[in-house]
Amino acid sequence: MAPPPPPRPVRADVPGPPPGPLVPLDTEKLLAARLYAVSVRPYLASALFALHVVEDRSVPTMAVDAYWRCYVSPLFVARTPLEELAGVWVHEVSHLLRDHHGRSERYAREHGPGQRLRQNIAADFEINDDIYGDGLPMPAGAVRPSMLDLPDGLLMEEYLRRFSMEGRTPRLAWLDCGSGADGQARPWELGPDGAHALSRQQRDAVRFRVSEAITGRPGEAPEGWRRWADEAFHPPQPWRQLLGAAVRAAAGAPGAGENHSYRRPSRRSAGIPGVVLPSLRRMPPRVCVVIDTSGSVSDAELGSALLEVAAISRAVGGRRDLVSVISCDAAAGVAVPLCRAENLELIGGGGTDLRSGFARALRSRTRPDVIVALTDGQTPWPSAPPPCRTVVGLFPRPARPVDEDDPDYTPEAPPSWARVVPIG
């Protein structure tokens, strides 16, 4: 954004240079600039209209706080062309949509308190590399990653790790987008209890509407915004950890791997003289992994499935002898113990019916405590839950019909009695 004209007007209670000329806030121009921003960036309309304007002569240019208030300098509005002012509107609301205040606070907790200006610049780098152009001119003085020989397209946290403020502070000291950019409160801000603050639920609702506007009309928003919309309400999950946790939780559930044993009599025996009662002992859980080997599962996914089998054996304590593997397409193969499967061969390539795989697993000589199914989901499922815990690892698939002979066909969703973990 454009630097403010020196000297800038200030309040008596805020340190700074002596006051300059006082001009009234040109509200009509300011709101016209917002309308122009909406016309060229319609997917941001909900966010732009959610901002509440607060006139304040101590603000260098325009700034936002975490509660969706936009503080505006009348002198800055007067001297900035309308199209550039529209760019500043988009810039400031981008800080709030991308949660720069919350991310800055988390970064400070992990890496120690940082410089306000450095955090603000890193947040600006993340925004400014792709929000301008296509009808929205870049305001004079806007900072870009190329100023410090840094690449475009990085996140604020990545930029923070790549540059320092040594020797740059004097010429960039004017830059101040408010606590909405770096999480550090300013003297002019009204705080959480001030007027016109949005609640957490209201802020989340605004972000949700914007993400829906971006994903609903793909191709209109730059890559940075599309990435934000994809992750804003569907954050990437560490699926490998989730899968291991799901297996451990299923294996540790009541009834899983439990048996009565006389090796240590129950303490209740003391109340029944002459009678020895067995105690309930937790045995190592047995896990059967049913791998979908139908033609719709790629070789790469089968390779990934074998990696998951090794991870599952670690999740149950490294007892490979307690993990068995069944390859299944329309028919199920034999359950092969993992301790004997150094060169495990996955057989299949036809249609898909994991019901046979579940049935084969339950017919094993020793019934498993947990069944893990690794599949793309294009399969019928058992009509009743098996008598053991079930975890389903789903390979990603586009949400479209997969049967060319029946264009209305859609695969069944995994049953509610299974714990489902998306893979990849």
Buried (B, 14 or more C-beta within 10 A) or exposed (E): BBBBBEEBBBEEEEEEEEBBEEBEBBEEBBEBBBBBBBEBBBBBBBBBEBBBBBBBBBBBBBBBBBBBBBBBBBBBBBBBBBBBBBBBBBBBBBBBBBBBBEBBBEBBEEEEEBBBBBBBBBBBBBBBBBBBEEEBEBBEBBBBBEBBEBEBBBBBBBBBEBBEEEEBEEEBEBBBBBBBBBBBBBEBBBEEEEEEBBEEEEBEBBBBBBBBBBBEEEEBBBEBBBBBBBEBEEEEEEBBEBBBBBBBBBBBBEEBBBEEBEEEBBEEBEEEEEEEBBBEEEEEBBBBBBBBBBEBBEEEBBEBBBEBBEBBBBBBEEBBEBBBBBBBBBBBBEBBBBEEBEEEEBEBEEEBBBBBBBBBBBEBEEBBBBBBBBBBBBBEBBEEBBEBBBBBBBBEEEEEEBEEEEEEEEBEEBBEEBBBBBBE
